[in-house]
Amino acid sequence: MKFIYFNDTGRKVNVHPATFSHGCKGLSDPIKPLEQRVFELPEGTFPWVKMWDYGEIGLSILVSPMVEAE
């Protein structure tokens, strides 16, 4: 499955390293304003997304694959 994030924040968004240790694939460089980024998730999962605002340091996004509970 692919998840596309579009950065409409007007600020640079860093990709949290745990995004990749949780099984997503994609680029790890910061996402520029008005740029979109594709994250590939393992089959049978959907994205859980969390964003933090660290003020002067910037924004950070975590994309984590989740499996629907039965």
trRosetta pair geometry for C-beta under 8 A, 3 or more apart (Angstrom, degrees):
i j d omega theta_ij theta_ji phi_ij phi_ji
1 40 7.5 146 79 -159 43 55
1 41 4.6 -23 70 62 95 105
1 42 7.8 6 27 80 90 28
1 43 6.8 129 -16 -113 82 39
1 45 6.3 -144 32 70 130 68
1 46 6.8 -56 117 -99 166 48
1 47 7.8 -146 115 -33 123 86
2 38 5.6 -22 -165 -164 112 103
2 39 7.1 143 -159 75 58 47
2 40 5.7 -31 -101 -101 72 64
2 41 7.3 179 -91 15 20 82
3 24 8.0 -54 38 -131 120 124
3 38 7.4 142 75 -158 44 52
3 39 4.6 -19 63 63 97 100
3 40 8.0 -176 22 -82 73 18
3 41 6.0 55 -11 -23 109 116
3 47 4.2 61 -93 -41 157 146
3 49 7.8 -176 169 -64 146 119
3 63 6.2 176 85 -157 145 137
4 36 5.5 9 -179 178 102 118
4 37 7.2 160 -154 78 57 40
4 38 5.4 -24 -99 -99 77 68
4 39 7.7 -177 -82 21 29 72
5 13 7.9 -114 137 99 133 153
5 31 6.8 -50 102 -123 116 169
5 36 6.6 165 85 -156 45 66
5 37 5.0 -12 58 57 97 92
5 39 6.9 41 -8 -8 105 111
5 49 7.4 152 -95 -129 119 143
5 61 6.7 112 -161 157 165 165
5 63 7.2 -123 -43 -70 133 132
6 34 8.0 -8 -177 -150 88 33
6 35 7.8 -173 -148 98 55 32
6 36 4.6 -27 -98 -99 71 93
7 11 8.0 -117 180 69 112 51
7 13 5.2 -154 -116 8 122 127
7 31 4.6 165 -48 132 140 113
7 32 6.7 160 74 91 150 32
7 33 5.7 -125 122 -120 112 32
7 34 6.6 -61 83 -6 86 16
7 35 5.4 12 35 56 119 70
7 36 7.2 -165 8 -86 74 38
7 37 7.4 52 -28 -6 103 102
8 33 7.7 68 -132 -157 20 75
8 34 7.1 61 -102 -88 54 53
9 13 6.4 108 29 -57 141 110
9 33 6.7 -116 68 -110 67 86
9 59 6.1 -7 135 -10 171 164
10 33 5.2 32 -134 -123 24 134
11 33 6.4 90 13 -72 14 104
11 58 6.3 179 159 -146 116 84
11 59 5.6 112 101 -2 122 117
12 30 4.7 13 -179 166 109 134
12 31 7.1 147 -164 72 57 49
12 32 6.2 -27 -109 -110 77 47
12 33 7.1 -71 -68 -33 46 77
12 58 5.4 -35 80 -148 94 139
12 59 7.1 176 94 41 50 90
13 30 6.4 153 74 -165 39 79
13 31 4.3 -18 63 57 99 104
13 51 7.4 -49 -143 -136 119 115
13 58 7.3 -173 -106 159 29 108
13 59 4.6 -41 -113 93 72 113
13 60 7.0 147 -170 -103 68 19
13 61 5.3 29 170 -14 118 113
14 30 5.1 -43 -92 -104 59 90
14 31 7.9 -160 -71 17 14 77
14 58 5.9 99 -13 102 106 125
14 59 6.8 170 21 92 73 53
14 60 4.6 -28 72 -105 98 77
14 61 7.3 172 83 18 46 70
15 19 5.4 -65 172 23 97 152
15 26 7.6 -145 -144 96 161 113
15 27 7.6 146 -1 105 158 61
15 28 5.2 -134 72 -147 128 54
15 29 7.6 47 14 62 117 19
15 30 7.2 -164 -5 -101 78 38
15 31 6.9 91 -50 -23 94 99
15 37 7.5 -143 -75 155 126 165
15 60 7.5 142 -111 -157 5 71
15 61 6.0 -34 -113 66 55 89
15 63 7.7 -33 -149 9 97 101
16 19 5.3 121 73 -25 76 95
16 60 5.2 84 -65 166 88 109
16 61 6.4 -135 -5 89 92 35
16 62 4.0 -21 41 -84 143 82
17 20 6.4 -57 -173 34 52 101
17 21 6.6 39 140 -10 78 109
17 28 7.4 34 -105 -146 63 126
18 21 5.2 -60 -140 47 48 108
18 22 5.7 50 157 -25 77 106
18 62 5.8 2 73 -135 107 114
18 64 7.2 -15 128 -84 102 105
19 22 6.2 -66 -155 35 20 109
19 24 5.0 -52 165 54 80 132
19 26 7.6 -52 138 50 127 112
19 28 7.8 167 67 -112 121 84
19 39 7.1 -91 179 -131 121 135
19 61 7.5 40 -70 110 136 75
19 62 5.6 -159 -68 -147 86 55
19 63 4.8 49 -134 47 108 78
19 64 7.0 -116 -117 -68 54 60
20 23 7.9 165 -173 19 31 10
20 24 6.0 -88 -95 70 43 79
20 25 7.2 71 -127 -99 84 39
20 26 7.8 -135 -86 46 93 73
20 28 6.6 -34 -38 -84 137 115
22 63 7.8 -166 71 100 131 56
22 64 4.5 -60 152 -130 165 81
22 65 6.2 169 139 24 101 79
23 41 7.0 59 113 -151 99 62
23 42 5.1 -34 158 -25 130 116
23 45 7.6 97 101 9 136 171
23 65 5.1 -63 78 25 119 131
24 39 4.8 -14 -170 -176 126 109
24 40 6.6 141 -164 70 66 49
24 41 5.7 -30 -106 -93 81 64
24 63 5.3 66 -67 99 167 107
24 64 7.4 -110 -27 -106 118 28
24 65 6.2 164 -63 -33 82 99
25 39 7.2 143 68 -164 43 59
25 40 4.3 -20 60 59 98 106
26 37 6.3 85 173 167 136 100
26 38 6.0 -168 -119 95 116 57
26 39 4.4 -70 -30 -108 148 58
26 40 6.2 159 -56 11 85 74
27 37 6.5 -117 54 -145 102 108
30 58 7.7 -21 -133 147 132 158
31 35 5.3 -159 -173 83 76 114
31 36 7.9 -1 -157 -150 119 11
31 37 4.9 -85 -104 -31 123 132
31 61 7.5 -4 18 20 133 134
32 35 4.3 78 61 -10 80 133
39 47 6.9 94 85 -101 130 132
39 63 4.9 -4 178 108 176 163
41 45 4.8 -122 154 84 120 113
41 46 7.3 95 112 -123 165 11
41 47 6.0 -140 -59 -69 147 80
41 63 7.7 -115 -77 149 105 111
41 65 4.3 145 -156 -97 108 113
42 45 5.0 63 70 5 81 129
42 65 5.4 84 30 177 91 170
44 67 6.4 13 134 -119 95 95
45 65 3.6 27 153 -175 153 106
45 66 6.0 134 -162 59 91 31
45 67 5.7 -61 -105 -75 78 63
46 65 7.3 128 58 -152 23 64
46 66 5.7 -38 65 63 74 88
46 68 7.0 52 9 -52 119 90
47 63 5.3 -36 -149 -160 113 95
47 64 7.3 115 -157 61 60 39
47 65 6.7 -47 -97 -97 50 51
47 66 7.4 78 -176 15 8 92
48 63 7.5 141 71 -160 48 45
48 64 4.7 -31 65 69 100 92
48 65 7.5 134 15 -135 86 3
48 66 4.6 73 -28 -28 114 126
49 61 6.7 -16 -164 -168 95 100
49 62 7.0 159 -152 83 46 58
49 63 5.5 -10 -102 -104 81 69
49 64 7.7 178 -78 23 36 70
50 61 7.3 156 84 -155 47 53
50 62 4.7 -4 58 54 94 106
50 64 7.7 12 7 4 101 111
51 59 6.1 -4 -175 -173 106 107
51 60 6.9 162 -154 83 59 46
51 61 4.9 -20 -101 -100 84 74
51 62 7.6 -167 -77 20 38 69
52 59 6.9 160 84 -156 51 57
52 60 4.8 -6 55 57 98 96
52 62 8.0 45 -8 -10 98 102
53 59 5.6 -26 -104 -101 63 77
54 57 3.8 -40 115 64 124 114
54 58 6.0 9 58 58 102 40
54 59 7.2 178 19 -89 80 23
54 60 6.4 44 -14 -7 116 108
